[in-house]
Amino acid sequence: MFCLPVNKIITILSEVQAVAAKKGIGLFSLDMWWTIHGGDNWTFGITYTDMSAADWFSLIEKHFNDSEYEGFNLDSYFNYLRNHTDTLIETFYIKNVDFIHWGGTYGPLHYKFRDGIVVFPYRLTYMIANTLKSGTCKVSKEIYGIDAGIKQSDGMQLKKRKYLKNISKDYDISPLFFGIKNEGINTILMAALRSVKRRLKK
């Protein structure tokens, strides 16, 4: 969910399409995992696809049996194609736009995209999980930062509990308890233990 009125969402997605056409980008994905995972993790999450940019099905057929591919899903497969073909498969973010991934493992994940950075919530589960970030993270230089003329004041004034309640009763609890409910207490404790070990090694 982009935290913008519909007319502003049309504006930013039209700009994404325009940049993709100008740069010859075949698949153009929102930075949902690239920054969180420290790079090299392309995803279909929110993606503009240009079917004329490549013969996608021939490309898939050509590489589907590559021994070098060690991924496990469609995202990782196209991430592999990104690294092993000439097809332009890239990632973007929109400056001054907030985005919510409602289906996160530990509850909704709020991205605050700014100029060159993305800010994530300071929450216990985000701090200890290997696959999440908290606080301010620098966006990789290879990610396209798109200025669609959006101001921070254009965004909706989010009232967390109201939004969570409207979307799903399961989300109307803290991320910690959401994580425990969906992953189990042992998974959360193991994530915390891994986090402590990582910090001790530094």
Solvent accessible surface area in square Angstrom, and as a share of the most:
residue,aa,sasa,rsa
1,M,69,0.31
2,F,18,0.07
3,C,2,0.01
4,L,3,0.02
5,P,56,0.35
6,V,111,0.64
7,N,95,0.49
8,K,61,0.26
9,I,41,0.21
10,I,109,0.55
11,T,63,0.36
12,I,0,0.00
13,L,76,0.38
14,S,59,0.38
15,E,60,0.27
16,V,3,0.01
17,Q,91,0.40
18,A,54,0.41
19,V,26,0.15
20,A,1,0.01
21,A,75,0.59
22,K,166,0.70
23,K,98,0.41
24,G,47,0.46
25,I,2,0.01
26,G,1,0.01
27,L,3,0.01
28,F,0,0.00
29,S,1,0.01
30,L,1,0.00
31,D,3,0.01
32,M,12,0.05
33,W,58,0.20
34,W,9,0.03
35,T,13,0.07
36,I,2,0.01
37,H,67,0.30
38,G,69,0.67
39,G,21,0.20
40,D,81,0.42
41,N,45,0.23
42,W,2,0.01
43,T,7,0.04
44,F,58,0.24
45,G,43,0.42
46,I,59,0.30
47,T,37,0.22
48,Y,62,0.23
49,T,56,0.32
50,D,37,0.19
51,M,118,0.52
52,S,102,0.66
53,A,47,0.36
54,A,27,0.21
55,D,95,0.49
56,W,13,0.04
57,F,150,0.62
58,S,56,0.36
59,L,28,0.14
60,I,52,0.27
61,E,125,0.56
62,K,153,0.65
63,H,24,0.11
64,F,135,0.56
65,N,125,0.64
66,D,36,0.19
67,S,106,0.68
68,E,112,0.50
69,Y,55,0.21
70,E,162,0.72
71,G,30,0.29
72,F,178,0.74
73,N,66,0.34
74,L,106,0.53
75,D,34,0.18
76,S,24,0.15
77,Y,21,0.08
78,F,10,0.04
79,N,18,0.09
80,Y,18,0.07
81,L,0,0.00
82,R,47,0.17
83,N,72,0.37
84,H,99,0.44
85,T,29,0.17
86,D,147,0.76
87,T,25,0.15
88,L,75,0.37
89,I,1,0.00
90,E,26,0.12
91,T,7,0.04
92,F,2,0.01
93,Y,8,0.03
94,I,1,0.01
95,K,45,0.19
96,N,47,0.24
97,V,1,0.01
98,D,26,0.13
99,F,5,0.02
100,I,12,0.06
101,H,43,0.19
102,W,36,0.13
103,G,54,0.52
104,G,10,0.09
105,T,72,0.42
106,Y,19,0.07
107,G,1,0.01
108,P,16,0.10
109,L,3,0.01
110,H,36,0.16
111,Y,1,0.00
112,K,78,0.33
113,F,2,0.01
114,R,45,0.16
115,D,105,0.54
116,G,27,0.26
117,I,59,0.30
118,V,1,0.00
119,V,40,0.23
120,F,5,0.02
121,P,25,0.16
122,Y,159,0.61
123,R,60,0.22
124,L,99,0.49
125,T,1,0.01
126,Y,2,0.01
127,M,75,0.34
128,I,18,0.09
129,A,5,0.04
130,N,74,0.38
131,T,71,0.41
132,L,19,0.09
133,K,76,0.32
134,S,33,0.21
135,G,1,0.01
136,T,87,0.50
137,C,19,0.12
138,K,157,0.67
139,V,9,0.05
140,S,41,0.26
141,K,192,0.81
142,E,89,0.40
143,I,11,0.06
144,Y,66,0.25
145,G,35,0.33
146,I,7,0.03
147,D,96,0.50
148,A,17,0.13
149,G,57,0.55
150,I,8,0.04
151,K,136,0.58
152,Q,107,0.48
153,S,91,0.59
154,D,35,0.18
155,G,21,0.20
156,M,72,0.32
157,Q,147,0.65
158,L,52,0.26
159,K,135,0.57
160,K,94,0.40
161,R,155,0.56
162,K,122,0.52
163,Y,50,0.19
164,L,11,0.06
165,K,137,0.58
166,N,110,0.56
167,I,89,0.45
168,S,33,0.21
169,K,176,0.75
170,D,60,0.31
171,Y,26,0.10
172,D,28,0.14
173,I,68,0.34
174,S,48,0.31
175,P,13,0.08
176,L,54,0.27
177,F,126,0.53
178,F,16,0.07
179,G,0,0.00
180,I,49,0.25
181,K,129,0.55
182,N,83,0.43
183,E,68,0.30
184,G,29,0.28
185,I,88,0.45
186,N,110,0.56
187,T,53,0.31
188,I,8,0.04
189,L,103,0.51
190,M,98,0.44
191,A,1,0.01
192,A,31,0.24
193,L,82,0.41
194,R,101,0.37
195,S,3,0.02
196,V,81,0.46
197,K,105,0.45
198,R,86,0.31
199,R,130,0.47
200,L,141,0.70
201,K,174,0.74
202,K,198,0.84
